[in-house]
Amino acid sequence: MSTSPAASRKPSLVTIVSIALVAYAACDMIHEVLGHGLACLLMPDVSALSLSTVALQTSRESRWVAAAGSIANVLVGVLLLVLLRRRTRLDSLGYFLWLLATLDLLNGTGYLFFSGLTNTGDWSVVIAGLEPTLVWRIGMSIVGAITYARAVTASASVLSSWVSAGELDPGDAVRLCIPAYIAGGLLLLFGSAMNPIGVNLIWLSGMSSGFGAMAGLLAVPRIVERRTVGATPVADTGGALRANLAWAAAAVVTSLVFVLVLGRGIPLVSK
């Protein structure tokens, strides 16, 4: 059965999902390794014990180490969005960088809101012992909610600029966001299923990060649609994100390592 011309002009769903799987895994490692891991190296009285998809376990709790994961996500996300504002051409690398920036910002700001709301996770460690606790939690939730909303609109702004430049059809925003949200969320969920710390982290890390923190992706297409009303439909938007064997192979390798190796945890100290 032949593929219809309309379908062939759309970005490849396989490529979108492949890029999403790599981006979600990268976002998680930015949080755990670049954030928590680098902070451990800078703190002489804290050492890393093991690394998994859900946590970098350390010899003791530290406010700075706990905060560093979200801070790393936000800093990387902001840097990537700044770079992308100078990039008017949409290609597979551009889409990867945009998605990684979006995920980093949503994860970093969403974690602040989540910890304030539930008093769990990294930011509950950051405010531990600070009084009055309820005021700190409310403050974190408010700041988290405001910055999260700003992250969503900043992400949508980049997609809108690609629509304005004729690189993307307004309707393609749904195709770039929804499959990525589902595939990446499932990756983080599966990656947490075999974690060596506790079953509760399947919810606290896998489900809440994969589907809760990244839910802002679902709002991006609607914002793009509102901002690009009247934009001329693009005749062909599939060329930049055509089927790509390299991205598919990267996604398979990344997913296997993420779930089967990192998911089980990697000891960082000898017994």
C-alpha positions as CSV (number, residue, x, y, z in Angstrom):
1,M,0.0,0.0,0.0
2,S,1.5,3.4,-1.0
3,T,1.9,6.2,1.4
4,S,-0.2,9.3,0.7
5,P,1.6,12.5,-0.4
6,A,0.2,14.3,2.7
7,A,1.6,11.7,5.1
8,S,5.0,11.7,3.4
9,R,5.3,15.5,3.9
10,K,5.0,15.2,7.7
11,P,7.9,14.7,10.1
12,S,8.8,11.1,10.6
13,L,7.1,9.7,13.7
14,V,9.9,7.2,14.1
15,T,12.5,10.0,14.1
16,I,10.5,12.0,16.6
17,V,10.2,9.1,19.0
18,S,13.9,8.2,18.6
19,I,15.0,11.8,19.3
20,A,12.7,11.9,22.3
21,L,14.1,8.8,23.9
22,V,17.6,10.1,23.6
23,A,16.6,13.6,24.9
24,Y,14.7,12.2,27.9
25,A,17.6,10.0,28.9
26,A,20.0,13.0,28.5
27,C,17.8,15.2,30.7
28,D,17.8,12.6,33.4
29,M,21.6,12.3,33.3
30,I,22.0,16.1,33.3
31,H,20.1,16.1,36.6
32,E,21.9,13.1,38.2
33,V,25.4,13.3,36.9
34,L,26.0,17.0,35.8
35,G,23.9,18.3,38.7
36,H,24.2,16.0,41.8
37,G,27.4,14.3,40.6
38,L,29.4,17.6,40.0
39,A,28.1,18.9,43.4
40,C,29.4,15.8,45.1
41,L,32.9,16.4,43.6
42,L,32.9,19.9,44.9
43,M,31.8,18.9,48.4
44,P,34.7,17.3,50.3
45,D,32.4,15.7,52.9
46,V,30.0,14.1,50.5
47,S,30.7,11.1,48.2
48,A,28.7,9.4,45.6
49,L,27.8,5.7,46.3
50,S,25.8,4.6,43.3
51,L,24.1,6.0,40.2
52,S,20.7,5.0,38.7
53,T,18.0,6.5,36.6
54,V,16.2,7.7,39.8
55,A,19.0,8.9,42.0
56,L,22.6,9.5,42.8
57,Q,22.9,8.0,46.2
58,T,25.4,9.8,48.4
59,S,27.2,9.1,51.7
60,R,25.1,11.8,53.5
61,E,22.4,14.4,52.7
62,S,23.5,17.9,51.6
63,R,21.4,20.9,50.7
64,W,23.8,21.9,47.9
65,V,24.0,18.4,46.4
66,A,20.2,18.1,46.5
67,A,19.6,21.4,44.9
68,A,22.2,20.9,42.2
69,G,20.2,18.5,40.1
70,S,17.4,21.0,39.3
71,I,19.8,23.9,39.0
72,A,21.8,22.0,36.4
73,N,18.5,21.2,34.4
74,V,17.5,24.9,34.4
75,L,20.9,26.2,33.5
76,V,21.3,23.8,30.6
77,G,17.7,24.5,29.5
78,V,18.2,28.3,29.5
79,L,21.5,28.0,27.6
80,L,20.0,25.8,24.9
81,L,17.0,28.0,24.4
82,V,19.3,31.1,24.0
83,L,21.3,29.2,21.4
84,L,18.1,28.1,19.6
85,R,16.8,31.6,19.3
86,R,19.6,32.2,16.8
87,R,18.8,29.0,14.9
88,T,16.1,29.6,12.3
89,R,16.4,26.3,10.5
90,L,14.6,23.2,11.8
91,D,16.5,19.9,11.5
92,S,16.9,16.8,13.6
93,L,19.6,18.4,15.7
94,G,17.6,21.5,16.2
95,Y,14.6,19.5,17.3
96,F,16.7,17.4,19.7
97,L,18.2,20.6,21.3
98,W,14.7,22.2,21.5
99,L,13.2,19.1,23.2
100,L,16.2,18.7,25.5
101,A,15.9,22.4,26.5
102,T,12.2,22.0,27.1
103,L,12.6,18.9,29.2
104,D,15.4,20.4,31.3
105,L,13.3,23.5,32.1
106,L,10.2,21.5,32.9
107,N,12.1,19.1,35.1
108,G,14.0,21.7,37.0
109,T,11.1,24.0,37.7
110,G,8.5,21.2,38.0
111,Y,10.6,19.6,40.7
112,L,10.5,22.8,42.8
113,F,6.7,22.8,42.6
114,F,6.4,19.1,43.3
115,S,8.7,19.2,46.3
116,G,6.8,22.1,47.8
117,L,3.5,20.5,47.2
118,T,4.4,17.0,48.6
119,N,7.4,17.7,50.9
120,T,9.3,14.9,49.1
121,G,12.3,14.8,46.8
122,D,15.4,16.9,46.4
123,W,14.0,20.3,47.5
124,S,12.5,18.8,50.7
125,V,16.1,18.1,51.6
126,V,17.1,21.7,50.7
127,I,14.6,23.2,53.1
128,A,14.9,20.5,55.8
129,G,15.1,22.2,59.3
130,L,14.2,25.7,57.9
131,E,11.3,27.2,59.8
132,P,8.5,27.8,59.3
133,T,8.4,24.8,57.0
134,L,4.9,25.5,55.6
135,V,6.0,29.0,54.4
136,W,9.0,27.6,52.7
137,R,6.9,24.9,51.0
138,I,4.3,27.4,49.8
139,G,7.0,29.7,48.6
140,M,8.7,26.9,46.6
141,S,5.4,25.9,45.1
142,I,4.6,29.4,44.0
143,V,8.1,30.0,42.5
144,G,7.9,26.5,40.8
145,A,4.5,27.2,39.3
146,I,5.5,30.6,37.9
147,T,8.8,29.4,36.4
148,Y,7.2,26.3,35.0
149,A,4.6,28.3,33.2
150,R,7.3,30.6,31.9
151,A,9.3,27.5,30.7
152,V,6.3,26.3,28.7
153,T,5.8,29.7,27.0
154,A,9.5,30.0,26.2
155,S,9.6,26.6,24.7
156,A,6.5,27.4,22.6
157,S,8.1,30.6,21.4
158,V,10.9,28.7,19.7
159,L,8.5,26.4,17.8
160,S,6.4,29.5,16.9
161,S,9.6,31.1,15.4
162,W,10.1,28.0,13.2
163,V,6.5,28.3,12.0
164,S,7.0,32.0,11.2
165,A,10.2,31.1,9.3
166,G,8.3,28.6,7.2
167,E,10.3,25.6,8.7
168,L,7.2,24.1,10.4
169,D,3.5,23.9,9.8
170,P,1.4,25.1,12.8
171,G,-0.3,21.7,12.9
172,D,3.0,19.9,13.2
173,A,3.6,21.1,16.8
174,V,1.2,18.4,18.0
175,R,3.2,15.8,16.1
176,L,6.5,17.1,17.7
177,C,5.2,17.1,21.2
178,I,2.6,14.4,22.0
179,P,4.5,11.3,20.7
180,A,7.7,12.6,22.4
181,Y,5.8,13.0,25.7
182,I,4.4,9.5,25.6
183,A,7.6,7.8,24.5
184,G,9.8,9.7,26.9
185,G,7.5,9.2,29.8
186,L,7.4,5.5,29.3
187,L,11.2,5.4,29.1
188,L,11.5,7.1,32.5
189,L,8.8,4.8,33.9
190,F,10.5,1.6,32.7
191,G,13.9,3.0,33.8
192,S,12.6,3.4,37.3
193,A,11.0,0.0,37.5
194,M,14.1,-1.9,38.5
195,N,15.7,0.7,40.7
196,P,17.7,-0.7,43.6
197,I,16.4,1.9,46.2
198,G,12.7,1.3,46.6
199,V,9.4,0.6,44.8
200,N,8.1,4.0,45.8
201,L,10.6,5.7,43.4
202,I,8.6,4.2,40.5
203,W,6.0,6.8,41.4
204,L,8.2,9.5,43.0
205,S,10.7,9.5,40.1
206,G,9.5,7.5,37.1
207,M,5.9,8.5,36.9
208,S,6.1,12.0,38.4
209,S,9.1,13.0,36.3
210,G,8.2,11.2,33.1
211,F,4.5,12.2,32.9
212,G,4.0,14.8,35.7
213,A,6.9,17.2,35.3
214,M,6.9,16.9,31.5
215,A,3.1,17.6,31.1
216,G,3.9,21.1,30.0
217,L,4.8,19.6,26.6
218,L,1.0,19.0,26.1
219,A,0.3,22.7,26.3
220,V,2.9,23.8,23.8
221,P,1.0,23.0,20.6
222,R,-2.0,25.1,21.7
223,I,0.2,28.1,22.5
224,V,1.9,27.7,19.1
225,E,-1.4,27.6,17.4
226,R,-2.6,30.8,19.1
227,R,0.7,32.6,18.3
228,T,0.7,31.6,14.7
229,V,-2.9,32.2,13.7
230,G,-3.0,33.1,10.0
231,A,0.4,31.6,9.2
232,T,0.7,30.2,5.7
233,P,0.7,26.3,5.8
234,V,4.0,24.9,4.7
235,A,3.9,22.6,1.7
236,D,6.5,20.1,2.9
237,T,7.7,19.8,6.6
238,G,8.9,16.2,6.4
239,G,12.3,16.8,4.9
240,A,14.0,18.1,8.0
241,L,12.8,15.3,10.2
242,R,12.7,12.4,7.7
243,A,13.3,8.8,8.8
244,N,16.8,8.6,10.1
245,L,18.6,5.3,10.8
246,A,21.2,7.0,13.0
247,W,18.7,8.5,15.4
248,A,16.8,5.2,15.5
249,A,20.0,3.2,16.4
250,A,20.9,5.8,19.0
251,A,17.5,5.5,20.5
252,V,17.7,1.7,20.8
253,V,21.1,1.8,22.4
254,T,20.2,4.6,24.7
255,S,17.0,2.9,25.8
256,L,18.7,-0.4,26.5
257,V,21.5,1.1,28.5
258,F,19.1,3.4,30.4
259,V,16.6,0.7,31.4
260,L,18.8,-2.4,31.8
261,V,22.0,-0.9,33.1
262,L,21.3,2.4,34.7
263,G,17.9,1.2,35.8
264,R,19.5,-1.5,38.0
265,G,22.0,1.0,39.4
266,I,25.8,1.2,39.1
267,P,27.9,1.1,42.2
268,L,30.5,3.9,42.4
269,V,32.4,2.6,45.4
270,S,34.1,-0.8,45.9
271,K,32.7,-2.9,48.7
